[in-house]
Amino acid sequence: MKIQSLRGMPDLFPENLEKWHKFESALKKIFHSFGTNEIRTPLLESTELFSRSVGNASDIVNKELYSFLDRNEESISLRPEGSASVIRAIIQKKQEQEKHKLWYQGPMFRYERPQKGRFRQFHQVGVEYLGFEEGISEYELISMVLQINKLIGISDYTIKINHLGDQNAKESFCKSLVSFIQPHIKELHDKDQARLKNNPLRILDSKETSTQALLKEGPKFKDFISEESKNFLQNLVDTYKNDCDMQIDQSLVRGLDYYTGIVFEAASKDLGAQDAFLGGGRYDNLSNHLGGKDMNAIGFAIGVERIVELLSEKNMNQSLKVGFIISGEQIDKKTYKIAENLRSANRNIILDTFLGQGSLKSQLRKANKNNCSYVIIIGEEEYKNDQVIWKNLDGSGEQELLSQKEAIKKYTNL
Ligand code: HAM
């Protein structure tokens, strides 16, 4: 029997990864321009890290963690997200009192029901700003989100945003929500009854129309948070409302327990049911919660599979490709040296060497199939005379004979 990959854990082939690389290099430029530095944390962490941060009652910890006992009988888990590990790392380094602007990327694992846009191994690129209180950092992160979307050419999306207040406001809202729903509990779907018992705020995400109708009359976050928080939220929305579709959503709480303050999500209807391609918010209490000193924190993470789905070819400048064809018997180190010189002359171009395999015709076919704009051909004659044929693959059939020196010059200026 053939061995298959695990459900929801797809392989990524070169043809899938081309867009990923474009996206990642665009992102790196943005992170660089914001003075944000990379951090790498392990894929495996103690299970307790996630139960104490993301929350025991959250779906992510309760139902979706890949946890197991290691050889030392300790419960460890594959990370379902990156923020908890970043905070753990900074606490461990005793740097809670410094300021950090960090980004990370890599695979995350959640045992969810696989469907379009939802995987069990998926990838995130995340940003965490640590040591900055509510204020400019919210503006800076929203501005970063807009710049990312602009640079990679995503325009049709909505940012939903809410303010959860501080821990007290969040708890008061939660109590009020429970007492509002309690008299109607029998009318609720089983799933929502369980939510009310285990993690009441999650009921706001219910897809049941009857629950949503009931919630319309229920308590609203805006009645539990301070005037200052309300103004902060409104000013944030007013600042960016001309740059994107940004809407206050009173029922946005997000699925991780650690948030207080601003929370936000970006979604695109082009993605279907799993439409959120980015989510984040403030989580000032997490450091304390994990045994560290006080440390303000805010961040967001992008779902790479989802954002890449939104990128059309035209949004991603393709690198120019040139085919390098050696025809005849003269394949030796000296011929290959020409390829080496071309690559050194211009590293922005993909020089597609077919490693001299196949006839001239079949190599030309490969060059066309691989979307090469030009081919450089070296046959017996050209080899003898230190020349190359430079051929246009735009359908015009144009070609010229160049000395190797001229070819390198032309290649440098492409
Ligand atoms: P999250 O909303 O759970 O937040 O995940 C962020 C993004 O990861 C989602 O918007 C989605 O695009 C993607 N994502 C989540 N689960 C899956 C899945 N099963 N398959 C494919 N994509 C998925 C967090 O993880 C927080 N740590 C974000 C954050 C950083 N908050 C503050 N700092």
Residues whose N, C-alpha, C, O or C-beta is under 5 A from the ligand:
A	BS01	HAM	E81 G82 S83 R110 E112 G117 R118 F119 F122 G126 V127 A276 F277 L278 G279 G280 G281 I298 G299 F300 A301 I302 G303 R306
